Amino acid sequence: MASEIPVSIDADDLLDPASAGQLVILKNLEMQFRASGLRMKIVLKLKSRNSAESLQNVIRDLGLSGVSASWSIEQESPGLVKMVLVAPDGTRVREWRDFVGPAEIGLAVRSVLGGPFYSEMESEAH
């Protein structure tokens, strides 16, 4: 799964609600399907260089350490969420250009990888 998510950090160093929601969905998806072979790459698109340090804190606070998460500064408006689900053979299975809810994205991943191995899920404490 490759994702580009536009984000903004407010004056209290908090991530905007839409981006935070999408990241939590992706984090939970990764936790459920990691043992099934799901790998994620997330690029967070910032509007302002001033929020780069705050974004590093957000990545840590959300527990995204098991995910390949990076960020970039966008000179223009960062636009919409872009996500691509790629099958193990490299073919594009599904692409989204906006917020994706847990049921829709979960069913798409399940169609490629089968069900999650709940017995092999790690808790966040690991």
Backbone as JSON Lines, residues from 0, in Angstrom:
{"i":0,"aa":"M","n":[0.85,-1.16,0.0],"ca":[0.0,0.0,0.0],"c":[0.89,1.22,0.0]}
{"i":1,"aa":"A","n":[0.72,2.08,-0.96],"ca":[1.47,3.34,-1.02],"c":[0.47,4.47,-0.86]}
{"i":2,"aa":"S","n":[0.76,5.39,0.06],"ca":[-0.16,6.49,0.36],"c":[0.55,7.82,0.41]}
{"i":3,"aa":"E","n":[-0.13,8.84,-0.11],"ca":[0.29,10.23,0.05],"c":[-0.87,10.94,0.72]}
{"i":4,"aa":"I","n":[-0.62,11.52,1.89],"ca":[-1.69,12.12,2.66],"c":[-1.33,13.57,2.97]}
{"i":5,"aa":"P","n":[-2.15,14.53,2.5],"ca":[-1.91,15.92,2.87],"c":[-2.24,16.12,4.34]}
{"i":6,"aa":"V","n":[-1.36,16.81,5.05],"ca":[-1.56,17.03,6.48],"c":[-1.3,18.48,6.84]}
{"i":7,"aa":"S","n":[-1.91,18.89,7.93],"ca":[-1.58,20.19,8.5],"c":[-1.53,20.03,10.01]}
{"i":8,"aa":"I","n":[-0.66,20.83,10.61],"ca":[-0.47,20.83,12.06],"c":[-0.98,22.16,12.57]}
{"i":9,"aa":"D","n":[-1.83,22.13,13.6],"ca":[-2.38,23.39,14.12],"c":[-1.44,24.01,15.16]}
{"i":10,"aa":"A","n":[-1.86,25.13,15.73],"ca":[-1.04,25.86,16.69],"c":[-0.72,25.06,17.95]}
{"i":11,"aa":"D","n":[-1.54,24.06,18.25],"ca":[-1.32,23.21,19.42],"c":[-0.5,21.96,19.07]}
{"i":12,"aa":"D","n":[0.1,21.94,17.88],"ca":[0.89,20.81,17.38],"c":[0.07,19.54,17.22]}
{"i":13,"aa":"L","n":[-1.2,19.69,16.86],"ca":[-2.06,18.55,16.62],"c":[-2.34,18.41,15.13]}
{"i":14,"aa":"L","n":[-2.41,17.18,14.7],"ca":[-2.7,16.86,13.31],"c":[-4.17,17.13,13.01]}
{"i":15,"aa":"D","n":[-4.46,17.59,11.8],"ca":[-5.85,17.85,11.44],"c":[-6.66,16.55,11.52]}
{"i":16,"aa":"P","n":[-7.94,16.64,11.88],"ca":[-8.76,15.45,12.13],"c":[-8.86,14.48,10.95]}
{"i":17,"aa":"A","n":[-9.0,14.98,9.73],"ca":[-9.15,14.09,8.58],"c":[-7.88,13.25,8.36]}
{"i":18,"aa":"S","n":[-6.73,13.89,8.44],"ca":[-5.46,13.17,8.26],"c":[-5.23,12.19,9.4]}
{"i":19,"aa":"A","n":[-5.52,12.61,10.61],"ca":[-5.34,11.73,11.76],"c":[-6.23,10.49,11.62]}
{"i":20,"aa":"G","n":[-7.47,10.7,11.19],"ca":[-8.38,9.57,10.99],"c":[-7.88,8.6,9.95]}
{"i":21,"aa":"Q","n":[-7.38,9.12,8.81],"ca":[-6.87,8.24,7.76],"c":[-5.64,7.48,8.23]}
{"i":22,"aa":"L","n":[-4.78,8.14,8.98],"ca":[-3.57,7.47,9.49],"c":[-3.91,6.37,10.49]}
{"i":23,"aa":"V","n":[-4.9,6.59,11.33],"ca":[-5.31,5.56,12.28],"c":[-5.88,4.35,11.54]}
{"i":24,"aa":"I","n":[-6.65,4.58,10.5],"ca":[-7.18,3.48,9.7],"c":[-6.04,2.69,9.07]}
{"i":25,"aa":"L","n":[-5.06,3.39,8.5],"ca":[-3.92,2.71,7.87],"c":[-3.09,1.94,8.9]}
{"i":26,"aa":"K","n":[-2.9,2.54,10.06],"ca":[-2.13,1.87,11.12],"c":[-2.83,0.58,11.54]}
{"i":27,"aa":"N","n":[-4.14,0.63,11.75],"ca":[-4.88,-0.56,12.15],"c":[-4.86,-1.62,11.05]}
{"i":28,"aa":"L","n":[-4.97,-1.19,9.81],"ca":[-4.9,-2.11,8.68],"c":[-3.55,-2.81,8.64]}
{"i":29,"aa":"E","n":[-2.5,-2.03,8.85],"ca":[-1.14,-2.6,8.84],"c":[-0.98,-3.61,9.98]}
{"i":30,"aa":"M","n":[-1.5,-3.3,11.14],"ca":[-1.4,-4.22,12.27],"c":[-2.13,-5.53,11.98]}
{"i":31,"aa":"Q","n":[-3.29,-5.45,11.35],"ca":[-4.09,-6.64,11.06],"c":[-3.48,-7.51,9.97]}
{"i":32,"aa":"F","n":[-2.92,-6.88,8.94],"ca":[-2.49,-7.63,7.76],"c":[-0.98,-7.74,7.59]}
{"i":33,"aa":"R","n":[-0.21,-7.27,8.55],"ca":[1.26,-7.38,8.46],"c":[1.68,-8.83,8.29]}
{"i":34,"aa":"A","n":[1.13,-9.72,9.1],"ca":[1.49,-11.13,9.02],"c":[1.04,-11.78,7.71]}
{"i":35,"aa":"S","n":[0.07,-11.15,7.03],"ca":[-0.4,-11.65,5.74],"c":[0.45,-11.12,4.59]}
{"i":36,"aa":"G","n":[1.39,-10.22,4.89],"ca":[2.3,-9.7,3.87],"c":[2.08,-8.25,3.49]}
{"i":37,"aa":"L","n":[1.16,-7.55,4.13],"ca":[0.92,-6.15,3.79],"c":[2.11,-5.29,4.21]}
{"i":38,"aa":"R","n":[2.59,-4.47,3.29],"ca":[3.63,-3.49,3.58],"c":[3.09,-2.13,3.19]}
{"i":39,"aa":"M","n":[3.44,-1.13,3.97],"ca":[2.94,0.21,3.72],"c":[4.06,1.21,3.59]}
{"i":40,"aa":"K","n":[3.81,2.16,2.71],"ca":[4.69,3.32,2.58],"c":[3.77,4.53,2.59]}
{"i":41,"aa":"I","n":[4.0,5.41,3.56],"ca":[3.16,6.6,3.71],"c":[4.04,7.84,3.6]}
{"i":42,"aa":"V","n":[3.64,8.76,2.73],"ca":[4.3,10.06,2.61],"c":[3.29,11.1,3.06]}
{"i":43,"aa":"L","n":[3.65,11.86,4.07],"ca":[2.8,12.92,4.59],"c":[3.21,14.23,3.93]}
{"i":44,"aa":"K","n":[2.27,14.89,3.29],"ca":[2.54,16.12,2.54],"c":[2.19,17.33,3.39]}
{"i":45,"aa":"L","n":[3.21,18.07,3.81],"ca":[3.05,19.26,4.66],"c":[2.95,20.53,3.83]}
{"i":46,"aa":"K","n":[2.2,21.5,4.35],"ca":[2.14,22.81,3.7],"c":[3.25,23.72,4.19]}
{"i":47,"aa":"S","n":[3.73,23.49,5.41],"ca":[4.65,24.43,6.04],"c":[5.86,23.71,6.62]}
{"i":48,"aa":"R","n":[7.02,24.26,6.37],"ca":[8.25,23.7,6.93],"c":[8.27,23.8,8.46]}
{"i":49,"aa":"N","n":[7.57,24.79,9.01],"ca":[7.55,24.99,10.46],"c":[6.96,23.82,11.23]}
{"i":50,"aa":"S","n":[6.15,23.01,10.58],"ca":[5.5,21.92,11.29],"c":[6.21,20.59,11.14]}
{"i":51,"aa":"A","n":[7.4,20.57,10.54],"ca":[8.13,19.32,10.33],"c":[8.47,18.61,11.64]}
{"i":52,"aa":"E","n":[8.95,19.35,12.63],"ca":[9.28,18.73,13.92],"c":[8.02,18.2,14.59]}
{"i":53,"aa":"S","n":[6.94,18.95,14.53],"ca":[5.68,18.5,15.11],"c":[5.2,17.23,14.42]}
{"i":54,"aa":"L","n":[5.41,17.14,13.11],"ca":[4.99,15.95,12.37],"c":[5.77,14.72,12.81]}
{"i":55,"aa":"Q","n":[7.05,14.86,13.1],"ca":[7.83,13.74,13.62],"c":[7.23,13.25,14.94]}
{"i":56,"aa":"N","n":[6.79,14.17,15.78],"ca":[6.13,13.8,17.04],"c":[4.82,13.07,16.78]}
{"i":57,"aa":"V","n":[4.06,13.52,15.78],"ca":[2.8,12.88,15.44],"c":[3.04,11.45,14.98]}
{"i":58,"aa":"I","n":[4.04,11.25,14.13],"ca":[4.37,9.9,13.63],"c":[4.69,8.99,14.8]}
{"i":59,"aa":"R","n":[5.47,9.48,15.73],"ca":[5.82,8.69,16.92],"c":[4.59,8.44,17.79]}
{"i":60,"aa":"D","n":[3.79,9.49,18.03],"ca":[2.62,9.37,18.89],"c":[1.58,8.4,18.33]}
{"i":61,"aa":"L","n":[1.43,8.35,17.02],"ca":[0.47,7.44,16.4],"c":[1.0,6.01,16.34]}
{"i":62,"aa":"G","n":[2.25,5.8,16.72],"ca":[2.81,4.45,16.69],"c":[3.02,3.93,15.29]}
{"i":63,"aa":"L","n":[3.47,4.79,14.39],"ca":[3.68,4.39,13.01],"c":[5.1,3.88,12.77]}
{"i":64,"aa":"S","n":[5.77,3.48,13.83],"ca":[7.17,3.06,13.68],"c":[7.32,1.81,12.82]}
{"i":65,"aa":"G","n":[6.3,0.97,12.72],"ca":[6.38,-0.23,11.89],"c":[6.07,0.04,10.43]}
{"i":66,"aa":"V","n":[5.71,1.27,10.11],"ca":[5.33,1.67,8.77],"c":[6.42,2.56,8.2]}
{"i":67,"aa":"S","n":[6.68,2.44,6.92],"ca":[7.62,3.35,6.27],"c":[6.93,4.69,6.09]}
{"i":68,"aa":"A","n":[7.15,5.6,7.03],"ca":[6.5,6.91,7.01],"c":[7.54,8.0,6.81]}
{"i":69,"aa":"S","n":[7.28,8.88,5.86],"ca":[8.16,10.02,5.63],"c":[7.28,11.24,5.34]}
{"i":70,"aa":"W","n":[7.92,12.37,5.16],"ca":[7.16,13.58,4.88],"c":[7.9,14.44,3.87]}
{"i":71,"aa":"S","n":[7.14,15.33,3.23],"ca":[7.72,16.28,2.3],"c":[6.97,17.6,2.43]}
{"i":72,"aa":"I","n":[7.63,18.67,2.02],"ca":[7.01,20.0,2.03],"c":[6.46,20.26,0.64]}
{"i":73,"aa":"E","n":[5.21,20.67,0.58],"ca":[4.57,20.99,-0.7],"c":[4.48,22.5,-0.84]}
{"i":74,"aa":"Q","n":[5.01,23.02,-1.91],"ca":[4.94,24.47,-2.15],"c":[3.52,24.89,-2.48]}
{"i":75,"aa":"E","n":[2.83,24.05,-3.23],"ca":[1.44,24.33,-3.58],"c":[0.54,23.61,-2.6]}
{"i":76,"aa":"S","n":[-0.74,23.77,-2.76],"ca":[-1.69,23.04,-1.92],"c":[-1.46,21.55,-2.12]}
{"i":77,"aa":"P","n":[-1.34,20.79,-1.03],"ca":[-1.01,19.38,-1.15],"c":[-2.07,18.52,-1.84]}
{"i":78,"aa":"G","n":[-3.29,18.98,-1.98],"ca":[-4.29,18.23,-2.71],"c":[-4.97,17.16,-1.88]}
{"i":79,"aa":"L","n":[-5.42,16.12,-2.57],"ca":[-6.19,15.06,-1.95],"c":[-5.33,13.88,-1.53]}
{"i":80,"aa":"V","n":[-5.91,13.04,-0.7],"ca":[-5.29,11.77,-0.34],"c":[-5.14,10.94,-1.61]}
{"i":81,"aa":"K","n":[-4.01,10.26,-1.75],"ca":[-3.8,9.32,-2.86],"c":[-3.31,8.02,-2.25]}
{"i":82,"aa":"M","n":[-4.01,6.94,-2.54],"ca":[-3.58,5.64,-2.04],"c":[-3.69,4.62,-3.15]}
{"i":83,"aa":"V","n":[-2.7,3.74,-3.19],"ca":[-2.67,2.69,-4.19],"c":[-2.4,1.36,-3.49]}
{"i":84,"aa":"L","n":[-3.26,0.39,-3.74],"ca":[-3.07,-0.96,-3.24],"c":[-2.44,-1.77,-4.36]}
{"i":85,"aa":"V","n":[-1.26,-2.3,-4.11],"ca":[-0.52,-3.06,-5.11],"c":[-0.44,-4.51,-4.67]}
{"i":86,"aa":"A","n":[-0.78,-5.43,-5.58],"ca":[-0.72,-6.86,-5.29],"c":[0.74,-7.32,-5.19]}
{"i":87,"aa":"P","n":[0.98,-8.47,-4.58],"ca":[2.35,-8.98,-4.47],"c":[3.06,-9.12,-5.83]}
{"i":88,"aa":"D","n":[2.3,-9.31,-6.92],"ca":[2.92,-9.44,-8.24],"c":[3.19,-8.09,-8.9]}
{"i":89,"aa":"G","n":[2.86,-6.98,-8.19],"ca":[3.15,-5.64,-8.7],"c":[2.0,-4.98,-9.44]}
{"i":90,"aa":"T","n":[0.9,-5.66,-9.65],"ca":[-0.23,-5.04,-10.34],"c":[-1.02,-4.15,-9.38]}
{"i":91,"aa":"R","n":[-1.55,-3.07,-9.93],"ca":[-2.39,-2.16,-9.13],"c":[-3.77,-2.79,-8.98]}
{"i":92,"aa":"V","n":[-4.18,-2.97,-7.74],"ca":[-5.47,-3.58,-7.45],"c":[-6.55,-2.51,-7.34]}
{"i":93,"aa":"R","n":[-6.21,-1.44,-6.64],"ca":[-7.19,-0.4,-6.36],"c":[-6.47,0.9,-6.11]}
{"i":94,"aa":"E","n":[-7.13,2.0,-6.48],"ca":[-6.57,3.33,-6.24],"c":[-7.68,4.23,-5.7]}
{"i":95,"aa":"W","n":[-7.32,5.06,-4.72],"ca":[-8.26,6.0,-4.13],"c":[-7.68,7.4,-4.22]}
{"i":96,"aa":"R","n":[-8.57,8.4,-4.34],"ca":[-8.15,9.8,-4.42],"c":[-8.84,10.65,-3.37]}
{"i":97,"aa":"D","n":[-9.23,10.04,-2.26],"ca":[-9.9,10.76,-1.19],"c":[-9.85,9.89,0.06]}
{"i":98,"aa":"F","n":[-10.39,10.38,1.16],"ca":[-10.45,9.62,2.39],"c":[-11.09,8.26,2.12]}
{"i":99,"aa":"V","n":[-10.52,7.19,2.71],"ca":[-11.05,5.85,2.54],"c":[-11.39,5.29,3.91]}
{"i":100,"aa":"G","n":[-12.61,4.85,4.07],"ca":[-13.07,4.29,5.34],"c":[-12.53,2.89,5.57]}
{"i":101,"aa":"P","n":[-12.62,2.42,6.81],"ca":[-12.03,1.13,7.17],"c":[-12.67,-0.06,6.45]}
{"i":102,"aa":"A","n":[-13.98,-0.03,6.24],"ca":[-14.63,-1.17,5.59],"c":[-14.16,-1.3,4.14]}
{"i":103,"aa":"E","n":[-14.16,-0.19,3.41],"ca":[-13.79,-0.23,1.99],"c":[-12.34,-0.67,1.8]}
{"i":104,"aa":"I","n":[-11.43,-0.07,2.54],"ca":[-10.02,-0.41,2.35],"c":[-9.72,-1.81,2.91]}
{"i":105,"aa":"G","n":[-10.38,-2.17,4.0],"ca":[-10.18,-3.49,4.58],"c":[-10.63,-4.6,3.63]}
{"i":106,"aa":"L","n":[-11.78,-4.41,2.98],"ca":[-12.25,-5.41,2.02],"c":[-11.33,-5.52,0.81]}
{"i":107,"aa":"A","n":[-10.79,-4.39,0.36],"ca":[-9.87,-4.41,-0.77],"c":[-8.59,-5.2,-0.42]}
{"i":108,"aa":"V","n":[-8.03,-4.94,0.75],"ca":[-6.83,-5.66,1.18],"c":[-7.14,-7.14,1.37]}
{"i":109,"aa":"R","n":[-8.28,-7.43,1.96],"ca":[-8.69,-8.83,2.17],"c":[-8.84,-9.57,0.85]}
{"i":110,"aa":"S","n":[-9.3,-8.88,-0.2],"ca":[-9.46,-9.53,-1.51],"c":[-8.12,-9.94,-2.11]}
{"i":111,"aa":"V","n":[-7.06,-9.26,-1.72],"ca":[-5.73,-9.57,-2.25],"c":[-4.99,-10.55,-1.33]}
{"i":112,"aa":"L","n":[-5.04,-10.32,-0.02],"ca":[-4.22,-11.09,0.92],"c":[-5.0,-12.15,1.71]}
{"i":113,"aa":"G","n":[-6.31,-12.19,1.57],"ca":[-7.1,-13.09,2.4],"c":[-7.29,-12.46,3.77]}
{"i":114,"aa":"G","n":[-7.81,-13.25,4.68],"ca":[-8.08,-12.74,6.02],"c":[-6.82,-12.5,6.81]}
{"i":115,"aa":"P","n":[-6.91,-11.63,7.82],"ca":[-5.75,-11.38,8.67],"c":[-5.48,-12.57,9.6]}
{"i":116,"aa":"F","n":[-4.25,-12.7,10.03],"ca":[-3.86,-13.72,10.99],"c":[-3.87,-13.07,12.37]}
{"i":117,"aa":"Y","n":[-5.04,-13.06,13.01],"ca":[-5.18,-12.37,14.28],"c":[-4.24,-12.92,15.35]}
{"i":118,"aa":"S","n":[-3.97,-14.21,15.28],"ca":[-3.09,-14.81,16.29],"c":[-1.65,-14.3,16.18]}
{"i":119,"aa":"E","n":[-1.29,-13.72,15.04],"ca":[0.07,-13.22,14.83],"c":[0.18,-11.71,14.95]}
{"i":120,"aa":"M","n":[-0.94,-11.06,15.34],"ca":[-0.89,-9.62,15.5],"c":[-0.09,-9.26,16.74]}
{"i":121,"aa":"E","n":[0.71,-8.22,16.62],"ca":[1.47,-7.72,17.77],"c":[0.72,-6.56,18.38]}
{"i":122,"aa":"S","n":[0.84,-6.41,19.66],"ca":[0.22,-5.26,20.3],"c":[1.12,-4.04,20.08]}
{"i":123,"aa":"E","n":[0.61,-2.88,20.37],"ca":[1.39,-1.65,20.21],"c":[2.56,-1.59,21.19]}
{"i":124,"aa":"A","n":[2.49,-2.34,22.26],"ca":[3.53,-2.29,23.27],"c":[4.83,-2.94,22.8]}
{"i":125,"aa":"H","n":[4.78,-3.74,21.73],"ca":[5.98,-4.43,21.24],"c":[6.91,-3.52,20.51]}
